[in-house]
Amino acid sequence: MTGSTENPRWAYVDGVFVPFASAAVPLEDRGLEFSESLYEVVAVINGKPFRLADHVERMLQGARELGLQEGVPPLARWQHVVADLWARERFDSAILYAQLTGGTAAREHLPGQRKKPLFFAYLRPFTFPAPSLIAQGIAAVTVPEMRWQRRDIKTTMLLPAVLAKQQARQKGAQEAIFVGQDGYVNEGASSNVCVVRSGVVASPPPGERLLEGVTLKAVSELCAELGLPFHRRWVSLSDLKGADEVFIASTTTLIMPVVRLDGQLVGGGKPGPITLRLAYHFQKLFTGEQTAATDSRPF
């Protein structure tokens, strides 16, 4: 939806800062050949990473599943990496892309020997959605679930998400929402999904069917602060299409209203009051500004 075509100038690869243009991954890296890799995308505003500890903990949880936990740097190292990268490239707003791979070994599913896991990261300038864009909302489409069963692990195995995004673009939409064979919503191709009915915010429960989002965690905390009921429950496709409000939440889209779904208007085709209230307070939290919980202005 937004972003930048400007390339970074520096990268952090295996403990060393190198020019981005010369940074490389070995051909037999297991992330490259087997998708044995995890990644995180962290918002960085004026050099300050947003909820970095949550991202580090999520990568560590996934790394334990893959047996790569030794390769996840401690939080303090992440903080130093962000600070050093930002000192080299002082972007006002950026995303930190960080990836952990299984390292390099002869190409076998279970190699006898391999090197230590490889960790690399870089900052890319990024323009986050402005309030004016959030006030307009976006369109989304639903697509059948076609991914593997462990979506709670944030791997780089993203081809199904790419195909779903292509399908959304062909239909004039900005996000695709995966729906399981049982008719229940899982998540967006790059976001978590929330619905609002009768003043209650709901999102599918955590588990192996979806990735637990860092921004979604912030949404739940904001709801508690603002006195808005927030439930984790299964959302059927009919629930989704019949909701008063629908929004998605992610690091790059923040809180974004969905005003058109599968070609049909949601909530009359305008962002709803609860979504706008959450988006307003999230923007302030995201940029480091302070607001009172009683402040209910949308934008």
C-alpha positions as CSV (number, residue, x, y, z in Angstrom):
1,M,0.0,0.0,0.0
2,T,2.9,2.3,0.8
3,G,6.6,2.0,0.9
4,S,9.8,3.2,-0.8
5,T,11.8,2.2,-3.8
6,E,15.0,3.6,-2.3
7,N,17.5,0.9,-1.4
8,P,19.4,0.7,1.9
9,R,23.1,1.4,1.9
10,W,24.1,-0.9,4.7
11,A,23.2,-4.4,6.1
12,Y,24.1,-6.3,9.1
13,V,25.2,-9.9,8.1
14,D,26.4,-12.5,10.5
15,G,27.7,-9.9,13.0
16,V,29.3,-7.5,10.5
17,F,28.1,-4.3,8.9
18,V,28.6,-4.5,5.1
19,P,27.5,-2.3,2.1
20,F,24.0,-3.5,1.1
21,A,25.0,-3.8,-2.5
22,S,27.6,-6.4,-1.6
23,A,25.6,-8.3,1.0
24,A,25.0,-11.9,-0.1
25,V,23.6,-15.3,1.0
26,P,25.5,-18.5,0.0
27,L,23.8,-20.6,-2.7
28,E,23.4,-23.5,-0.3
29,D,21.9,-21.5,2.5
30,R,19.0,-23.6,3.9
31,G,16.7,-20.6,4.0
32,L,17.2,-20.1,0.3
33,E,16.9,-23.8,-0.7
34,F,14.4,-25.1,1.9
35,S,12.7,-22.0,3.4
36,E,14.2,-23.0,6.7
37,S,14.1,-19.5,7.8
38,L,12.2,-17.0,9.9
39,Y,11.8,-13.2,9.5
40,E,10.5,-10.2,11.3
41,V,9.5,-6.7,10.1
42,V,9.8,-4.0,12.7
43,A,8.6,-0.4,12.3
44,V,11.3,2.1,13.1
45,I,10.3,5.8,13.7
46,N,13.1,8.3,14.1
47,G,15.5,5.5,15.0
48,K,13.1,4.0,17.6
49,P,11.9,0.4,16.9
50,F,8.2,-0.1,17.7
51,R,7.6,-3.0,20.2
52,L,10.9,-4.6,19.3
53,A,10.8,-7.0,22.3
54,D,7.6,-8.6,20.9
55,H,9.2,-9.2,17.6
56,V,12.3,-10.7,19.1
57,E,10.2,-13.0,21.3
58,R,8.2,-14.2,18.3
59,M,11.3,-15.0,16.3
60,L,12.7,-16.9,19.3
61,Q,9.5,-18.9,19.6
62,G,9.6,-19.9,16.0
63,A,13.3,-20.6,16.1
64,R,12.7,-23.1,19.0
65,E,10.3,-25.0,16.7
66,L,13.0,-25.2,14.0
67,G,15.9,-25.8,16.3
68,L,17.6,-22.5,15.4
69,Q,17.2,-20.7,18.7
70,E,21.0,-20.3,19.1
71,G,21.0,-18.0,16.1
72,V,18.5,-15.5,17.5
73,P,20.4,-12.5,18.9
74,P,19.4,-11.3,22.4
75,L,17.2,-8.2,22.6
76,A,20.2,-6.0,23.5
77,R,22.0,-7.0,20.3
78,W,18.9,-6.2,18.2
79,Q,18.8,-2.8,19.9
80,H,22.4,-2.1,19.0
81,V,21.9,-3.3,15.4
82,V,19.0,-0.9,15.0
83,A,20.9,2.0,16.5
84,D,24.0,1.3,14.4
85,L,22.0,1.0,11.2
86,W,20.0,4.1,11.9
87,A,23.2,6.0,12.7
88,R,24.4,5.1,9.2
89,E,21.0,5.9,7.5
90,R,18.9,8.3,9.4
91,F,15.5,7.5,7.8
92,D,12.6,9.3,9.5
93,S,10.5,6.2,9.1
94,A,11.7,2.8,8.1
95,I,11.2,-0.9,8.5
96,L,13.8,-3.2,10.0
97,Y,13.8,-6.4,8.0
98,A,15.5,-9.2,10.0
99,Q,15.9,-12.8,8.9
100,L,17.3,-16.0,10.5
101,T,18.2,-19.0,8.3
102,G,19.4,-22.5,9.0
103,G,22.8,-21.6,7.8
104,T,24.8,-23.3,5.0
105,A,25.2,-27.0,4.3
106,A,25.4,-29.5,1.5
107,R,21.9,-29.7,0.0
108,E,20.2,-32.5,2.0
109,H,16.9,-32.4,3.9
110,L,18.8,-33.5,7.0
111,P,22.5,-32.6,6.6
112,G,25.1,-34.4,8.6
113,Q,26.9,-31.2,9.3
114,R,26.1,-27.5,8.8
115,K,27.3,-24.2,9.9
116,K,25.7,-22.0,12.6
117,P,22.4,-20.2,11.7
118,L,22.8,-17.0,9.7
119,F,21.2,-13.8,10.9
120,F,21.0,-10.6,8.8
121,A,19.1,-7.4,9.0
122,Y,18.8,-4.0,7.3
123,L,16.7,-0.8,7.4
124,R,14.6,0.2,4.4
125,P,12.9,3.6,4.2
126,F,9.2,3.2,4.5
127,T,6.2,5.5,4.4
128,F,3.5,4.3,6.7
129,P,-0.2,5.0,6.0
130,A,-1.2,8.6,6.7
131,P,-4.4,9.4,8.6
132,S,-6.0,10.6,5.3
133,L,-5.5,7.1,3.8
134,I,-6.8,5.3,6.9
135,A,-9.9,7.6,6.8
136,Q,-10.6,6.2,3.3
137,G,-10.1,2.5,4.0
138,I,-9.2,-0.2,1.6
139,A,-10.8,-3.1,-0.4
140,A,-10.2,-6.8,0.4
141,V,-11.1,-10.1,-1.1
142,T,-11.5,-13.5,0.4
143,V,-9.5,-16.5,-0.9
144,P,-9.5,-20.2,0.0
145,E,-6.8,-21.2,2.4
146,M,-3.9,-22.9,0.5
147,R,-1.0,-22.7,3.0
148,W,0.6,-25.2,5.3
149,Q,-0.8,-26.0,8.7
150,R,1.8,-24.2,10.9
151,R,0.9,-20.6,10.1
152,D,1.9,-19.6,13.7
153,I,5.6,-19.8,12.6
154,K,6.7,-16.7,10.7
155,T,8.6,-18.4,8.0
156,T,9.7,-17.0,4.6
157,M,7.5,-19.6,2.8
158,L,5.3,-16.8,1.4
159,L,4.4,-18.0,-2.1
160,P,0.8,-18.6,-1.2
161,A,0.6,-15.0,0.2
162,V,2.1,-13.6,-3.0
163,L,-0.4,-15.5,-5.2
164,A,-3.3,-14.3,-2.9
165,K,-2.0,-10.7,-3.1
166,Q,-1.9,-11.0,-6.9
167,Q,-5.5,-12.2,-7.0
168,A,-6.5,-9.2,-4.8
169,R,-4.7,-6.7,-7.0
170,Q,-6.4,-8.2,-10.1
171,K,-9.8,-7.5,-8.4
172,G,-8.8,-3.9,-7.4
173,A,-8.2,-4.8,-3.8
174,Q,-5.3,-4.3,-1.4
175,E,-5.5,-7.3,0.8
176,A,-6.5,-11.0,0.6
177,I,-8.2,-12.7,3.5
178,F,-7.7,-16.5,3.8
179,V,-10.8,-18.5,4.7
180,G,-10.4,-22.2,5.8
181,Q,-12.3,-25.1,4.3
182,D,-14.5,-25.0,7.4
183,G,-15.7,-21.6,6.5
184,Y,-13.9,-19.7,9.2
185,V,-11.5,-16.8,8.7
186,N,-7.8,-17.3,9.5
187,E,-6.0,-14.0,8.6
188,G,-5.0,-11.7,5.8
189,A,-2.1,-12.5,3.5
190,S,0.0,-10.0,5.5
191,S,-2.2,-9.0,8.4
192,N,-4.6,-10.1,11.2
193,V,-8.3,-9.5,10.7
194,C,-10.7,-8.0,13.1
195,V,-14.5,-7.5,13.0
196,V,-16.8,-5.2,14.9
197,R,-20.4,-6.2,15.8
198,S,-22.6,-4.3,18.2
199,G,-19.6,-2.5,19.6
200,V,-17.5,-5.6,20.3
201,V,-14.2,-6.1,18.5
202,A,-13.3,-9.7,17.7
203,S,-10.4,-11.6,16.0
204,P,-9.8,-15.3,15.4
205,P,-8.1,-17.0,18.4
206,P,-4.4,-17.7,18.5
207,G,-3.2,-21.1,17.4
208,E,-1.5,-22.9,14.5
209,R,-4.0,-21.5,12.0
210,L,-2.6,-18.0,12.1
211,L,0.3,-15.8,13.0
212,E,-0.2,-13.9,16.2
213,G,0.5,-10.3,15.2
214,V,2.4,-7.7,17.2
215,T,0.1,-5.0,16.1
216,L,-2.9,-7.2,17.0
217,K,-1.5,-7.4,20.5
218,A,-1.4,-3.6,20.6
219,V,-5.0,-3.5,19.4
220,S,-6.1,-5.7,22.3
221,E,-4.3,-3.5,24.8
222,L,-5.8,-0.4,23.3
223,C,-9.3,-1.9,23.5
224,A,-8.7,-2.5,27.2
225,E,-7.5,1.0,27.7
226,L,-10.5,2.5,25.9
227,G,-13.1,0.3,27.5
228,L,-13.9,-1.6,24.3
229,P,-14.8,-5.3,24.5
230,F,-12.2,-7.4,22.7
231,H,-12.8,-11.1,22.1
232,R,-10.8,-13.9,20.5
233,R,-13.3,-16.1,18.7
234,W,-13.8,-17.8,15.4
235,V,-15.2,-15.6,12.7
236,S,-17.2,-17.3,10.0
237,L,-17.3,-15.9,6.4
238,S,-20.9,-14.8,7.0
239,D,-19.8,-13.1,10.2
240,L,-17.1,-11.3,8.3
241,K,-19.4,-10.2,5.5
242,G,-22.2,-9.2,7.9
243,A,-20.0,-7.2,10.3
244,D,-20.6,-3.6,11.2
245,E,-16.9,-2.9,10.7
246,V,-13.9,-4.8,9.4
247,F,-10.3,-3.8,9.8
248,I,-6.9,-5.4,9.4
249,A,-3.8,-4.9,11.6
250,S,-0.1,-5.3,10.7
251,T,3.3,-3.6,11.1
252,T,3.1,-1.9,7.7
253,T,-0.6,-1.1,7.4
254,L,-1.1,-0.2,11.1
255,I,-4.9,-0.3,11.7
256,M,-6.6,-0.1,8.3
257,P,-10.4,-0.1,7.8
258,V,-11.8,-2.5,5.1
259,V,-14.7,-0.7,3.4
260,R,-15.2,-3.1,0.5
261,L,-15.1,-6.9,0.7
262,D,-15.5,-9.1,-2.3
263,G,-17.0,-6.2,-4.1
264,Q,-19.6,-5.4,-1.5
265,L,-19.6,-2.4,0.8
266,V,-18.8,-2.9,4.5
267,G,-20.6,-0.5,6.9
268,G,-21.9,1.6,4.1
269,G,-18.5,1.9,2.4
270,K,-17.0,4.1,5.1
271,P,-14.7,3.3,8.1
272,G,-16.7,2.8,11.2
273,P,-16.4,4.8,14.4
274,I,-14.7,2.1,16.5
275,T,-12.1,1.3,13.9
276,L,-11.3,5.0,13.5
277,R,-11.1,5.5,17.2
278,L,-8.6,2.6,17.5
279,A,-6.7,3.8,14.5
280,Y,-6.4,7.3,16.0
281,H,-5.1,6.1,19.3
282,F,-2.8,3.7,17.6
283,Q,-1.3,6.4,15.4
284,K,-0.5,8.4,18.6
285,L,1.0,5.3,20.2
286,F,3.0,4.5,17.1
287,T,4.5,8.0,16.8
288,G,5.2,8.3,20.5
289,E,2.5,11.0,21.1
290,Q,0.4,10.9,24.3
291,T,-3.4,10.9,24.3
292,A,-6.0,10.4,27.0
293,A,-8.2,7.3,26.8
294,T,-11.2,9.6,26.9
295,D,-10.1,11.4,23.7
296,S,-12.4,9.8,21.1
297,R,-11.6,11.9,18.0
298,P,-11.1,9.7,14.9
299,F,-8.5,11.9,13.1
